[in-house]
């Protein structure tokens, strides 16, 4: 494809994303799947242009409005070339050639707009912080509460594409070093992640799904932060474990590996179709201790029937997804699901419901891919205040026990796990681990006296 043809395609695709009520990545995949005549290099160039404009949408919109125009797919990409990429008017005008498969020539008004945009800075000094940070107004107060004086520095990392992380499936009997060596030998550039002991970070965006190690389940695509949440759950062989909001099953698989396929792991979700698709991932990974069970919601009768049964219950709650904006820049500006006002009470209900499943001495793990305190710390503190039979376990204390025995230090965020792209190089994640106390009446009454010194603390483990 010629450069004008790629620009015309990017304009069409950006318009389709804006008008289609589905995530941008799904729209892009569907668009190219239906146009297989577009080559791989052209697909990459078009996707880069589209996602770049989405990552700069607030700043480009601010620039357009300052120049007397409103954002459209054409004007956003025009501004991105002139302001974001610093191209000249003459060069950009040639792309709007009106030739075969090219955009229509710039109108008189568009030429005037282009002249006003040429040479402008993407981030001038008078730009508001929220715009500079690409932060939607609904999230700005909460993110400033979470990040304080580091707001702009932390938000800067969310503007850029996320790396590609892999998780080594230890059920396949391989080491991370062996997998890294194999990937590098095959011409890919791979290195160990810094925090997860089972993670690998790839250079660039290689198509690992075509690699034999992916096809046989040795590696899975999973952000390093997501791996850490699953490891913090500390699911052990022989336990009864439940992934309350399993979704596509990424954390389910990681916990199955921690359990070494021993015990029982229930993957539940309100979206039965997602669980059906996850079964293929489970099969490929060789995870045999997973059972799927769709539920109708947090009040499903199944939950009441299994009260107090599980050693571990992970609630990876539906959330605003602010921690994943590197991967999903369109989520900043488009509401494709419940808003924050609906999510907050839903999250509270999910924690309450899942807590019923935890046995005495068991643990409840509450996690989100959000950076908003209202979805994270506020829920954790409210839960503890309402449930004196639960106590919070410090991530710092759990780190060498559950995540990385003999490994590096934990992120300095105790008692909770808080991860951000700027500080940790992961997606933004939060996790809190609560342990349910064992009542005195539930302790073994035949416990001999010389064991009494271990008492409650030992029994809770």
C-alpha positions in Angstrom: 0.0 0.0 0.0 1.1 3.6 -0.6 1.4 6.0 2.3 -1.8 7.8 1.2 -3.7 4.5 1.1 -2.4 3.6 4.6 -3.6 7.0 5.9 -7.0 6.5 4.3 -7.3 3.1 5.9 -6.3 4.5 9.3 -9.0 7.2 9.0 -11.6 4.5 8.2 -10.5 2.3 11.0 -10.4 5.0 13.6 -13.9 6.0 12.6 -15.1 2.4 12.9 -13.6 2.2 16.4 -15.3 5.3 17.5 -18.7 4.2 16.2 -18.6 0.5 17.2 -19.6 -0.5 20.8 -16.8 -3.0 21.3 -13.1 -2.8 22.4 -10.7 -1.3 19.9 -8.5 -4.3 19.8 -11.4 -6.5 18.8 -12.5 -4.0 16.1 -9.0 -3.8 14.7 -8.6 -7.6 14.6 -12.0 -8.0 12.9 -11.2 -5.3 10.4 -7.9 -6.9 9.2 -9.4 -10.4 9.3 -12.0 -9.3 6.8 -9.3 -7.6 4.6 -6.6 -10.3 4.3 -5.2 -8.5 1.2 -3.6 -6.0 3.5 -0.1 -7.2 4.1 1.5 -7.6 7.5 3.8 -4.5 7.2 0.8 -2.3 6.1 -1.3 -3.7 9.0 1.5 -2.8 11.4 1.8 0.7 10.1 -1.9 1.4 10.0 -2.4 0.0 13.6 0.5 2.2 14.8 -1.1 5.3 13.4 -4.5 4.5 14.8 -3.3 3.6 18.3 -0.9 6.6 18.4 -3.8 8.9 17.7 -5.9 7.2 20.4 -3.0 7.5 22.9 -2.8 11.2 22.1 -6.6 11.9 21.8 -6.9 14.4 24.7 -3.9 16.4 23.7 -4.8 16.4 20.0 -8.4 17.3 20.8 -7.2 20.2 22.9 -5.0 21.4 20.0 -7.8 21.1 17.5 -10.2 23.1 19.7 -7.5 25.8 20.2 -7.3 25.9 16.4 -11.1 26.3 16.1 -12.0 22.7 15.1 -13.5 19.6 16.6 -12.1 16.1 16.6 -13.1 13.7 13.8 -11.1 10.7 12.5 -9.6 12.9 9.7 -8.8 15.9 11.9 -7.3 13.7 14.7 -4.9 12.0 12.3 -4.2 15.3 10.6 -3.3 16.8 13.9 -1.3 13.8 14.9 0.9 14.1 11.8 1.4 17.9 12.1 1.6 18.2 15.9 2.4 14.8 17.3 4.9 13.8 14.6 6.0 17.3 13.6 5.6 16.8 9.9 5.3 19.8 7.6 2.1 21.1 5.9 3.5 20.4 2.4 4.4 16.8 3.3 1.0 16.1 4.9 -1.0 17.7 2.1 0.6 15.3 -0.4 -0.9 12.4 1.6 -4.4 13.8 1.0 -3.9 13.4 -2.7 -7.3 12.3 -3.8 -5.7 9.5 -5.9 -6.8 5.8 -5.9 -7.3 4.6 -2.3 -6.0 7.9 -0.9 -7.9 10.4 1.3 -9.8 13.2 -0.5 -7.8 16.4 -1.0 -7.9 18.8 2.0 -10.7 21.3 1.7 -10.1 25.1 2.0 -11.1 24.9 5.7 -8.9 21.9 6.4 -5.9 23.6 4.8 -6.5 26.5 7.1 -6.7 24.2 10.1 -3.5 22.4 9.0 -1.7 25.7 8.7 -2.7 26.7 12.2 -1.6 23.3 13.6 1.8 23.2 11.8 4.7 23.7 14.1 2.6 23.6 17.3 3.9 21.7 20.4 2.0 18.6 21.5 2.3 19.6 25.2 2.6 23.4 25.6 3.0 24.9 29.0 -0.5 26.1 29.3 -2.0 22.7 28.7 -4.1 21.5 31.7 -2.6 18.6 33.7 -5.6 16.3 33.0 -5.2 16.8 29.3 -1.4 16.4 29.4 -1.9 13.2 31.3 -4.5 11.9 28.9 -6.8 11.5 31.9 -10.6 11.6 31.5 -12.4 14.0 33.9 -14.2 11.2 35.6 -11.0 9.5 36.7 -8.8 12.6 37.5 -9.8 13.2 41.1 -9.3 9.6 42.1 -6.0 9.2 40.3 -4.7 12.4 41.9 -5.8 11.0 45.3 -3.8 7.8 44.5 -0.7 9.4 42.9 -0.4 12.8 44.6 2.5 14.8 43.4 3.6 11.9 41.1 0.4 12.3 39.1 2.0 13.5 35.9 5.0 11.2 36.1 2.9 8.1 36.8 0.4 9.0 34.1 3.2 9.5 31.5 3.9 5.8 31.6 0.3 5.1 30.8 0.6 6.9 27.5 3.0 4.4 26.0 2.4 0.9 24.7 2.8 -2.0 27.1 5.5 -4.6 26.7 4.7 -8.2 25.8 5.0 -10.4 28.9 4.9 -14.2 29.0 4.4 -16.6 31.8 6.3 -19.9 31.9 4.0 -22.8 32.6 5.8 -24.9 35.2 3.4 -27.7 34.7 5.3 -28.5 31.5 8.5 -29.2 33.6 10.6 -26.5 32.1 12.6 -23.7 33.6 12.4 -20.0 32.8 16.0 -20.0 31.7 15.4 -22.9 29.3 12.5 -21.1 27.7 14.4 -17.8 27.4 17.3 -19.7 25.7 14.9 -21.3 23.3 13.2 -18.1 22.4 16.5 -16.3 21.8 17.8 -19.2 19.7 14.7 -18.8 17.5 15.6 -15.2 16.8 13.4 -13.5 19.4 14.7 -11.3 22.1 13.6 -12.4 25.6 14.7 -11.6 29.1 13.5 -12.5 32.7 11.0 -10.2 34.3 12.2 -8.4 37.5 9.4 -9.2 39.9 7.8 -12.4 38.7 9.9 -15.5 39.0 8.0 -17.1 36.1 7.8 -14.2 33.8 9.5 -13.3 30.5 9.5 -9.9 28.8 9.8 -9.8 25.0 11.4 -7.1 23.0 8.9 -5.6 20.5 5.7 -7.3 19.6 6.6 -10.7 18.1 3.8 -13.1 17.1 4.4 -15.6 19.8 1.1 -17.3 19.3 2.6 -19.0 16.2 5.6 -20.3 18.3 5.7 -24.0 19.2 6.1 -23.1 22.9 2.8 -21.3 22.8 1.0 -23.9 20.8 2.0 -26.7 23.3 1.1 -24.6 26.4 4.7 -24.0 27.7 4.2 -20.2 27.6 1.1 -18.0 28.1 0.7 -14.3 27.4 0.2 -12.6 30.7 1.3 -9.3 32.1 3.9 -9.5 34.9 1.5 -7.7 37.3 -1.2 -10.3 36.6 1.2 -13.1 37.3 2.1 -11.5 40.7 -1.6 -11.3 41.7 -2.0 -15.0 41.0 1.2 -15.8 42.9 0.2 -13.7 45.9 -2.9 -15.9 46.2 -0.6 -18.6 47.3 -2.7 -21.5 46.0 -1.1 -24.8 47.2 -1.2 -28.4 46.1 -4.2 -30.2 47.5 -6.2 -27.2 48.4 -9.8 -26.2 47.4 -9.4 -22.9 45.4 -11.9 -20.7 43.6 -11.4 -18.1 41.0 -14.6 -16.1 41.5 -14.4 -13.9 38.4 -12.2 -16.1 36.2 -12.9 -14.4 32.8 -10.5 -15.8 30.2 -8.7 -17.9 32.8 -5.2 -16.3 32.9 -5.0 -16.2 36.7 -6.8 -19.5 36.9 -4.0 -21.1 34.9 -1.3 -19.5 37.0 -2.9 -20.8 40.2 -3.3 -24.3 38.7 0.4 -24.3 38.1 1.1 -23.2 41.7 -1.1 -26.1 42.8 0.9 -28.5 40.6 -2.4 -29.9 39.3 -3.2 -31.2 42.8 -6.4 -30.3 44.6 -9.4 -28.7 43.0 -9.7 -25.3 41.4 -13.1 -23.9 40.4 -13.2 -21.2 37.7 -16.5 -19.3 37.8 -17.9 -16.3 35.9 -21.2 -14.9 34.9 -20.1 -15.1 31.2 -20.4 -18.8 30.4 -19.0 -18.3 26.9 -15.8 -17.0 28.3 -15.4 -20.0 30.5 -16.1 -22.3 27.5 -13.3 -20.6 25.5 -11.0 -20.8 28.5 -11.3 -24.6 28.5 -9.1 -24.7 25.4 -6.4 -22.8 27.2 -6.7 -25.1 30.2 -6.3 -28.1 27.9 -3.3 -26.7 26.1 -1.6 -25.9 29.4 -2.1 -29.4 30.8 -4.1 -28.1 33.8 -6.2 -31.0 34.8 -7.5 -29.8 38.2 -9.7 -27.0 36.9 -13.5 -27.2 36.9 -15.6 -24.5 35.3 -18.9 -23.4 36.9 -20.9 -20.5 35.5 -22.8 -18.5 38.1 -25.7 -16.1 37.7 -24.1 -13.4 39.9 -23.0 -12.7 43.5 -26.3 -14.1 44.9 -26.2 -17.4 43.0 -27.6 -20.2 45.3 -24.5 -22.2 44.5 -22.5 -19.8 46.6 -24.6 -20.4 49.7 -24.4 -24.2 49.3 -20.5 -24.0 49.3 -20.2 -21.7 52.2 -16.9 -22.0 54.2 -15.5 -24.6 51.8 -12.5 -23.0 50.1 -8.9 -22.5 51.2 -8.4 -19.7 48.7 -10.9 -17.5 46.9 -9.7 -15.0 44.4 -11.9 -12.1 43.4 -10.4 -10.4 40.4 -13.3 -7.9 40.3 -14.7 -6.1 37.3 -13.3 -2.6 37.4 -12.6 0.6 35.6 -9.4 -0.9 34.0 -7.4 2.3 34.6 -4.3 0.1 35.1 -4.6 -1.3 31.6 -4.8 2.0 29.7 -1.4 1.3 28.0 -3.1 -1.7 26.3 -6.5 -0.3 25.9 -6.2 3.5 25.3 -9.8 3.7 24.0 -11.1 2.7 27.5 -10.2 6.2 28.7 -12.9 7.8 26.6 -15.5 5.2 25.8 -17.8 3.5 28.3 -18.2 -0.1 27.0 -19.6 -1.4 30.3 -20.7 -0.3 33.8 -19.4 3.1 34.9 -17.7 3.8 38.2 -21.0 4.5 39.9 -22.2 1.0 39.1 -18.9 -0.7 39.6 -18.3 0.4 43.2 -21.4 -1.3 44.7 -20.9 -4.3 42.5 -17.3 -4.7 43.8 -18.5 -4.4 47.4 -21.2 -7.1 46.8 -18.6 -9.4 45.2 -16.3 -9.2 48.1 -19.1 -9.9 50.6 -20.4 -12.8 48.5 -16.9 -14.4 48.0 -16.1 -14.0 51.7 -18.8 -16.5 52.5 -16.9 -19.2 50.6 -13.7 -18.9 52.6 -13.2 -21.5 55.3 -11.7 -20.7 58.7 -8.0 -20.3 58.2 -8.5 -19.7 54.5 -7.8 -16.6 52.5 -9.8 -14.1 50.4 -7.8 -12.2 47.7 -9.4 -9.1 46.3 -7.8 -7.7 43.2 -8.4 -5.2 40.4 -6.5 -3.8 37.4 -7.4 -0.4 38.6 -5.4 2.4 40.2 -8.3 4.2 41.8 -8.5 4.1 45.6 -12.3 3.9 45.6 -12.0 0.5 43.8 -9.1 -0.7 45.9 -8.0 0.6 49.4 -11.5 1.9 50.2 -13.1 -1.5 49.6 -10.3 -3.2 51.6 -10.7 -0.9 54.6 -14.5 -1.2 54.5 -14.4 -5.0 54.4 -12.0 -5.2 57.3 -14.2 -2.8 59.4 -17.3 -4.9 58.7 -15.6 -8.3 59.2 -13.6 -8.6 62.4 -13.1 -12.3 61.7 -10.8 -11.4 58.8 -7.4 -9.7 59.0 -5.1 -8.4 56.3 -1.9 -10.2 55.5 1.1 -8.0 54.5 2.3 -8.5 51.0 5.8 -8.0 52.3 5.4 -10.9 54.6 3.9 -13.1 51.9 6.5 -12.2 49.2 9.2 -14.7 50.0 6.7 -17.4 51.1 4.3 -17.2 48.2 5.9 -15.4 45.3 9.7 -15.8 45.2 11.5 -17.8 47.9 15.1 -16.5 48.0 14.3 -13.9 45.3 14.4 -10.2 45.2 12.6 -7.8 47.5 8.8 -7.1 47.2 7.4 -3.9 45.8 7.3 -1.3 48.7 3.6 -1.2 49.0 2.7 -3.2 52.1 0.2 -4.3 53.4 -1.4 -4.3 49.9 0.1 -5.0 46.5 0.1 -1.8 44.4 1.7 -1.9 41.0 2.0 0.9 38.5 3.5 1.1 35.0 5.9 3.9 36.0 7.2 2.4 39.2 7.1 -1.4 38.4 6.9 -1.6 34.6 3.7 -3.7 34.9 0.1 -2.9 34.3 -1.6 -1.1 37.2 -2.8 -3.7 39.7 -4.1 -3.8 43.3 -4.4 -6.9 45.5 -5.3 -7.3 49.2 -5.0 -10.7 51.0 -7.4 -11.3 53.9 -7.2 -14.4 56.2 -10.2 -15.7 58.1 -9.6 -16.5 61.7 -10.3 -19.9 63.2 -12.7 -19.6 66.2 -11.6 -21.2 69.4 -14.6 -23.6 69.2 -13.3 -24.8 65.8 -9.8 -25.7 67.1 -9.1 -29.3 67.7 -10.2 -30.0 71.3 -7.8 -33.0 71.5 -4.8 -30.8 71.0 -2.1 -31.9 73.4 -0.6 -29.3 75.8 2.9 -29.1 74.3 1.2 -28.0 71.0 -0.7 -25.2 72.6 2.1 -22.7 72.0 1.4 -23.0 68.2 -2.4 -22.5 68.9 -4.3 -20.2 66.6 -1.5 -18.9 64.4 -0.4 -22.4 63.5 -3.9 -23.6 62.8 -4.6 -20.7 60.6 -1.8 -21.6 58.3 
